[in-house]
Structures are given as structure tokens and as C-alpha cells.
Amino acid sequence: MDTTRRRALGKGLEELFSNEQLDFNKMEEKIVNSTPKEEIVEIKLADLRSNPYQPRKIFDEEKLKELADSIKEHGVFQPIIVKRSIKGYDIIAGERRVKACQMAGLETIPAIIRDFSDSDMMEIALLENLQRENLNPIEEADAYRKLLDSLSLTQDELAKRLGKSRSHITNMLGLLNLPDEVKSLINENKISMSHARVLSKMEDKEKIDDFVNMILNDNLNVREMEELSRTADVSKTHKINRKPQENEYSYLEDELSDKLGTRVKIKKNKIEIVFTNNSDLNRILEIMNLND
């Protein structure tokens, strides 16, 4: 084996992920299925704390309420996974179930105790959020950056292991270079991902500001933006000469690809959405609000 090969995963995670795919659902399923029933214990909710590496700070209250109602009626469908800490336990997987149990008024929750390193905990938290939660664009980009750093993978390697396109990873990472005020506009859906992708390739802060103003005030579309971005000077009062779009589907494909995080093709009155596995399909359905 090449001794210069980059570290892919910590020793604790190598046995839980295949070499080809980083799939949080399969990792959790493997732990649960390989754990004898007598090792699943009831832990007090009061003894649990969030994974300190959890990038998700805000949870959908409506969905938590739905899960809480289900738990009241049917119980917790799957034990959470935790790690012993100095005081109680850190949640490795299942924070939404914990919050829903608290909302349902329960005092304990079934759990599996496993020993993971701090780096393992961060990687697991990032994967859970990427594959189960509808992160905003900046949260998603930040998760990719942290995974690249912690797993020592190239963008191409990470894209393959997450079932994403290389261009999607690259485009998302580019958002992290934008000014904070522009990132906020992206998260507020005031600037589309297609616009943001073009903005992220600009280095001149003033030029970025000019384009942001035109996007917000003049409804500048992506095709016009790409044409104007090739010119040396862009003025806030630049007159926009609109031309009919040659292929409106290309623009829609880009918008849908950015929204769904996967390759989308529109042809012959059909929309083709690519997914890599059931987990990825569920992620896409979640974004489309079609997972009920």
C-alpha cells in the first residue's frame, strides 16, 4: 500500500463506512443491527448533551412536533447512539429523537453506547446533517470544508464518497469566499445559488457589490450577469440590454441542480433527477417536501 496515501477515516470509522461511500444511514444501521438487545440501555434525557461538533443549531419545530406525536403513539423507533463523557453522555446520532422525546414529556430514551474520538464525532455530525437535514447553502459549504480538512480528502474524492458531482462541491465551497453580507442574502433566498456561483468567482469586492445591487434591484438574471461579468467595469447604473434566452432549460437545470444538490437534466418535456442511493433519494425528497 502507498505509504503516502492520505488518511481517509479514523480507525473507529473505517469499519463503519465502505471505501466507496460515506452513508450516515448505513453507518447507523450497521451499529444498531450489530448491537445485542441487552446492550441497548435506557438513558435519562437529562444526562444527554448535544454533540459539541453539531453544526446544526436550529431544528424545525413543526417536524419535531410531528416526531414527538409519533413517539407518544409508537415509542422511539430506533435507539440513539451516544458516547460517555465526563458528565453523562454526548449524542453521536439521534439528536432530533432526543429533542422530540423531551417535547413528548419522556424522561428516558433507548441508547447504544459507543466509544468514538472527537474527530469521529465531528465527522459523524457533519455527515448526519448533510444527508438528513436540509442545510442552508452556507452550512452545507462549511460542512464540505470541514470534511475535506478532517478526512484529508481531495474535492474529487469527497464528491465520489458523498455521491455528489465534483462541480457541486467546488461551487458550494466557493460560497465561503463571499462577503458575510452576501452569504446572509444567499441564506435568506434573496440571491439564488446560480447567481451566487457567478459571484463566488469574482475577487473584486466592489464588483460583487455592484452585481448584488443589480440582482436585487434590477432582477438581473444569470445569463445577463455572466455576460456583464466579462467586462472590465460594471456600474450600478449600467443599462441592461436584455436578449431572449437561447435555451431556458439550461438555466432551470442549474437552478434545480443547485437546489437539490445533484445532477438535473430537462429534455423532451421530462425532468431527470439523478440520485445515488436510497439515502440520497430521501434527502432529495426531503428538500422537495415529498417525504411524507
Secondary structure, 3 states (H helix, E strand, C coil): CCCCCCCCCCHHHHCCCCCCCCCHHHHHHHHHHCCCHHHCEEEEHHHEECCCCCCCCCCCHHHHHHHHHHHHHHCCCCCEEEEECCCCEEEEECHHHHHHHHHCCCCEEEEEECCCCHHHHHHHHHHHHHHHCCCCHHHHHHHHHHHHHHHCCCHHHHHHHHCCCHHHHHHHHHHHHCCHHHHHHHHCCCCCHHHHHHHCCCCCHHHHHHHHHHHHHHCCCHHHHHHHHCCCCCCCCCCCCCCCCCCHHHHHHHHHHHHHCCCEEEECCEEEECCCCHHHHHHHHHHCCCCC
